[in-house]
Amino acid sequence: MPRVSQIQTNFTAGEISPRLYGRTDIDRYANAAKRLLNAYPVVHGGARRRAGTRYFKPAKIAAKRARLIPFVVSQDAAYMLEVGDTYLRVHGAGGADLGIELATPYTEAMLGDIDYGQGADTMFLAHPSVAMQRLRRLSSVSFDLSAVPFTTQPFEEQGHKPAAGLTLSAASVGAGRTVTADAGVFLPTDVGRVLLSGKGQATITGFTSNVSVTADVVVAFAGVALANGSWTLDASPQALLKPSLAEPAGSTVLLHAARWRESSITLSAKTGAGITVTAAAAVFDAGDVGRSLYADNGVAVITAFTDAQTLTADVTTDFASTTYEKGGYGITADAFRATEDLGAFVRVNNGLCRITGFNSAATAVATIVTKLDNIIAAPALAWSVESSVWSAANGYPRTVTLHEQRLVAAGSTRYPQTLWGSRIGEYLDFTKGTNDDDAYSFTLASDEVNPISYVASLRNLVVHTYGGEFSVQGGVEKPVTPTNVRVRPESTHGSRGVRPVTVGSESVFVQRAGRKVRAMGYRYDQDGYSAPDLAVLAEHITSSGIVSMAYQQEPDMVLWAVRGDGALISCTMDREQTVTAWAAHYTDGAFESVATLPNGDREEVWVVVRRLVNGQVVRYLEIFDDSFAPQLPGPVDPNAFPPVAQPVVYGTTVDCGVVFDNAGGQTVFPVPHLVGKTVDIVADGAVMQRQLVPAGGNVQLPRASYRTLIGLPFRSEIGLLTPEVGTGTGTSQGNSMRTSEISLRFLDTIGALVLDGDGTEQDVPWRRFGEGVLDEAPAPFTGSVRIETLGWDRGRSEFTIVQDQPLPMHLQSVVRKFQIND
């Protein structure tokens, strides 16, 4: 076959999986690389050496992990939060040391499960084991972190969990079982309630004392002993509730509880003093004197006991009738538990009250939140005691975001599939109602348990769960309201453990096994959401699972992710240009957390890196820096245009690097954070000999340097795949092949090596000579260089372009002179 010229113009498919080395038939094979190490593709087509990292400072606790969270207030005010074991430090953009530290309730083990949502200068932090926290920026040098002071938390009827252990006379199904508590926790109005523990259920049928009741076991219990905290009284007290006032909102109301007797009653009159109350059966006792009788709007105070069927009473508010059936009236009885019901809400007569105190266990003092329709005595099951669903016992939301002017939280331990949305514009108020601006709560309905992992605000509210993905939306072109919601299942991939990031109009998340990275976005052609796998061509790149992700928009659009083994991987993303290109990045140590932060016209990539320095484990905060200029700027000529000389910029080319500027020159450079490590040195743009940092931490140069960069070396590789070239007899794969010449087009590059498939090394002839050139630091080169190679190989023609010096490299295209024989 004659010699052909074959060109690879881009690397927009990134590093592909070894499983695809034989798939020369797919279009993206021609745009892929066999290996991208410490180099990444750019949307424009080429692949460039990654920026090195600039050392900022050590994490507070070297022996424990820390996590990075961005806190962006405005274009000019952005901060990076270092969250570690029970502390939070605030750092300024660019690596400004602000000296701000706050105490937190989060331990090292909790860091990975912290979620957050931010609006303006306030951030809400969620964790399933900790009450939601609020971080506020009070000024540029003052921050506050404390529990969110909700005016109203989400509440529901949850029953009561009295603080006592119980003993059953028998755990098996049967009637008349005696239940004995080791403390006085029972009330007369518990009769009719269901006692729950595990799978066991028993209906309370009789009240003996505050430590003993009778119950019918309908579902057997696991044993006769029920430990404190392991059992619950379901629903609300089985009593009538008579409010003293119906309106206005904000006023104080008395809520009187009353228990009916097992008989109907007749009144001698609807009004007046000294009326006679007659029961059809013996249900009264002398202890009723002084109590109140409630029915509909009527109220009467019992003044005398005649016998078990007859009482005398004074009517204070007229009754509507003279006869009442069992359940239609009530006599004062204890129904409230001060330790559990204080602060709880009472929903009665279509109104809402919040308990603020107690006159007795039978009378609660409350504030009207929403006005009542009337003050009629509500029978049992027509009113409810509702307490906060967020508590130490129930768990707290594990995820939070801001969506449609609401604070949206979701997924607690007891309510793993529930979403809660605050009132519109009032993030601290979760008072439910039916108005469009009232708070709401919805539970995902699916055919399996799908605990919510994260929520994300996109075109609609996207809900990531362990079993799948859902969208939550209102009606046509309408927001979600308490009475207008549609929850749609969108896919069944599932996610957990890694906070999703928003890229454009998509929510990028890690599938629940930790390996697949999917981008969930709305598709107009199917009027729904899809979530394709971004790593389908590079399944190997996520081999040890992903533990952290962040997205950088400027200057290149790159998704960064930390793997479980400490490697950093990147995915260059531009969905409009169909670019999805993965690469792997390593350092002398392990990456543990990554986050991005806007700073002017760029976005900084911050990392927490675990390193072994001088025999000790350390953790450093470092910042990727591609804006570094290797030489100090020269003098300014005010008459020149542009008036300021434009320095050569090619970025930091070492890891954990430190820059020293000294206009007078300097020969000794302190780098105590790298004691015992071998470092690369760039002095005024020239590469110096590597040195081992001695115990004193000082690196010494043989000459003075004005701008000096010192840090850990790293190696960049761009590996080329064996090309596919059609021949007269079919494919070129498997044949003897020879690449006699390679032309490499570089952009702003200084130095590189080319390795063939056997590891034979050739220098790229990039250096240029001329008058004065040898007295200057090497300048970046842009253009094409040619490498000639010889020799044949069967079924393989692979080359690797390498940069192992602290210098820039940007490969734009590769042209091969290629020959194939059978």
Sequence and secondary structure as in RCSB ss.txt:
>XXXX:A:sequence
MPRVSQIQTNFTAGEISPRLYGRTDIDRYANAAKRLLNAYPVVHGGARRRAGTRYFKPAKIAAKRARLIPFVVSQ
DAAYMLEVGDTYLRVHGAGGADLGIELATPYTEAMLGDIDYGQGADTMFLAHPSVAMQRLRRLSSVSFDLSAVPF
TTQPFEEQGHKPAAGLTLSAASVGAGRTVTADAGVFLPTDVGRVLLSGKGQATITGFTSNVSVTADVVVAFAGVA
LANGSWTLDASPQALLKPSLAEPAGSTVLLHAARWRESSITLSAKTGAGITVTAAAAVFDAGDVGRSLYADNGVA
VITAFTDAQTLTADVTTDFASTTYEKGGYGITADAFRATEDLGAFVRVNNGLCRITGFNSAATAVATIVTKLDNI
IAAPALAWSVESSVWSAANGYPRTVTLHEQRLVAAGSTRYPQTLWGSRIGEYLDFTKGTNDDDAYSFTLASDEVN
PISYVASLRNLVVHTYGGEFSVQGGVEKPVTPTNVRVRPESTHGSRGVRPVTVGSESVFVQRAGRKVRAMGYRYD
QDGYSAPDLAVLAEHITSSGIVSMAYQQEPDMVLWAVRGDGALISCTMDREQTVTAWAAHYTDGAFESVATLPNG
DREEVWVVVRRLVNGQVVRYLEIFDDSFAPQLPGPVDPNAFPPVAQPVVYGTTVDCGVVFDNAGGQTVFPVPHLV
GKTVDIVADGAVMQRQLVPAGGNVQLPRASYRTLIGLPFRSEIGLLTPEVGTGTGTSQGNSMRTSEISLRFLDTI
GALVLDGDGTEQDVPWRRFGEGVLDEAPAPFTGSVRIETLGWDRGRSEFTIVQDQPLPMHLQSVVRKFQIND
>XXXX:A:secstr
   EEEEE   TTEE  GGGTT TTSGGGGGEESEEESEEE TTS EEE   EEEEEE S TTS  EEEEEEEET
TEEEEEEEETTEEEEEETTTEEEEEEEE S  GGGGGG EEEEETTEEEEEETTEEEEEEEEEETTEEEEEE   
SB  EE   B  S  EEES  SSEEEEEEEESSS   GGGTT EEEETTEEEEEEEEEETTEEEEEEEE  S SE
E TTS EE SS SSEEEES    TTSEEEEEEEE  SS EEES SSSSSEEEEESSS   GGGTT EEEETTEEE
EEEEEEETTEEEEEEEE  S SEE TTS EEE     HHHHTT EEEETTEEEEEEEEEETTEEEEEEEE  S  
  B TTSSEEEEES BTTTB  SEEEEETTEEEEE  SS TTEEEE BTTBTTB  B SSTTSBEEEE   SS  
 EEEEEESSSEEEEESS EEEEE STT   BTTB EEEEEE   B SS  EEETTEEEEEBTTSS EEEEEEETT
TTEEE  BTTTT GGGGTT EEEEEEE SSS EEEEEETTS EEEEEEEGGGTEEEEEEE  SSEEEEEEEEEET
TEEEEEEEEEEEETTEEEEEEEEE S   SS      TTSSSSS         SEEEEEEEEEEEEEEEE GGGT
T EEEEEETTEEEEEEE  TT EEEEEEEEEEEEEEE   EEEE       BTTB  TTSEEEEEEEEEEEEEE 
  EEEETT  EEE       TTGGGS    EEEEEEEE    EES   EEEEE SSS  EEEEEEEEEEEE 
